[in-house]
Amino acid sequence: MAKHRHIVYSPFSVAEAGGGRKLGTSWEGKKKYIVVRHGDNGAPLAGVEEWRVVYIVCHTSPGGRIAGDNNKNTLTALQMAGRIKADGLSCQHQTMKLWSCSGGLAGPTDRESFGQKLLKALRGVGYDQLELYAYTATLWSLPDDYDPSVNKTNRSGVHKLAGPDADHRIRAKETRIPVTI
């Protein structure tokens, strides 16, 4: 596996998509990313090097109790941690990024973000050294040629953007925070 490639992991299976749009499709076919989904070829995260960044793609809300896919399937943080473990990720893994809208924000009635719930669940199944990062804004993962001002396609990746609306976007990493519990 090339050193510069990141893993984009959907904790939802292709079968769960039921013919609908699968999570991670905007990352597919890009040189910089390898997209895998829960249950692909048995254990799609087995053999992933411990230093390689794994992006977990899903939908969340501030303080959310569940994560979802594009087809109304949902998982709790504990269920997601169980799928990550079942899909073969080494307990020595170092870095994951929760690529989900507002995954790093607590809600108005729940003082924990989904990212905090997920990190607790991951600790509970043996990921004691893992650093988890989450985002505090609405996210977009758009092909590099999405912007009409770009004249050529860069097949290496996607624009990772964040912001409240299409007119006020910034680079997503500016809204990324380390998750603490």
N, C-alpha and C positions, 0 to 999 in steps of 0.2 A: 504494500500500500504506500503510495507517495506520501512523503512527510507533510506536505502542505495541505492535504485533504482533511476536512472535518467530516464527522459523522452527523447526519441529520436523522434523528430517530423519532418515529411516530409510535406512541404506545398503543395505537389502534391498528388492528389488522386490516388487510385488504378485504377480507370477507365481511368485516363490520361495516365497511364503506357501502356494501350492497349495491355497487354500480354507481354510487355517488362520487363526488370529488374527494380524493384521498388527501390527507394531510401530507405536506412535503412536496407536492407536485411542482411548485415554483422553484425548487432547489434541484430537481432532477435534470440530468443531462448537463450539469455544470462541472467543469474540471475540478473545481475546488471542493466539491461536496460529494459524499456518498450517502444516498438516501436508503434507509432500511425501515421496515415496519415490524411491529410485534408479530411474532410467529413466522416471519420470512425464513424459510429453510431451517426450521427448528430453532436455532439460537442465533439470531442475527447480530448480537453484540459480542458473541464469543470471539476471542482473538483480537479484539480492539485493543491497541496498545494503551497502556495506562496514562500516557502523556497526551494522547489525542483528545481534542475537544469534542464532546458530544452535545449537540443541540437537541433538546426535547421539544418537539413541536406539538402544540395543542392550543385550545382556547380556554382562557380563564377570565375572571373578573376580580376587582379588588376584594380581598377577603373571602374569595370563593371557596366553597367546600368541595367542589368538583371541577374537573377539567373535561373538556369536550372535544369532539372532532367536528367535521363539517356536516355530519349526518345525524346529529342529536344523540350519539353514543356518549356516555359519560363514565368517568373513573374518579374514585376518591384518591387522595394522595397515597394512602396505604395500598390500594389496588395498583396504582401506577408503579410504586416501588417494587411490588411483587412481580409485575411484568418485566421491569428492568432487570431484576435478579433472574427471573426465569429465562429471559432472552440472553443470558450468559455474560453480562458485563462483570468484569473482575471487581471484587470488593476492594482492590487496591487502586481503582480508578481515581484520577486526580481532579478533573474539571468537567463539569456539566453546566450548560446554560439553558435555562427554562425559557424557550422562545414562545412566549404567550403574552397576550395583552395584559398589562397590569399584574402580572404574576408576582411582582415584588411589593405590591401595595396591600395594606390591611384595609378592611372594609369599614363602613360606618358602624356596624354592630359586631363585627368579628375583628379582634385586634391582631390576628395573625394573617399574613398573606398566604396564598396557596404555596408559594415558594417555601415559606417556613414550615408549613404542614408537610410538604414533600421532603424537605431535608430531615425533619424528625422521623418520617417514615423510612427514609433511606438509612438513617443511622440505626433504626430498629432492625433492619435486615442485613446489617453488617458493613455498610459503607462509612466507616469511621473517619477516613482521611479525606473524603470527597469535599471539594469546594463547589458550591452551587451558586450560580449567579441568576438573577431574574431582572426583569425590566419593569419600569414604572409608568409606561405610557402605552398607547395603542401602537401596534407594530404592523409593518408591511414588509413582505419579502417579494420584491419585484425584479423581473429580469433586468439585467444591465441596460438593455435597449428599450426599456419601458418609457424613459424620458424622451420625448420627441426631439430634444436638442442633441441627443447622442446619435451620431451618424453611422456608427458601426456597432455590431454586436460583439460584446466581450463574453465569450462562452465560459469564462472562468468562474463566474459567480452571480450573485444577485445583489441588488441594492438592499441593504438592511436599514430600514428607515423607521422612525417613530414620530409621533406627534398627534395632536388632536384632530387634524383634518388634512386634506390633500394640499392645502395652501400653506401649512405651517409644519413642514416636516424637517427633522434633523436626523443625523446619523444615530442609529439605535444605540450604539455603544455609549452615547452621552446619557442615556437613561438606565443603563445597566448598573446594578448594585450587587454587592456580595450578600448572600442570604445568611443571616445569623439566627441562632436559636438560643 
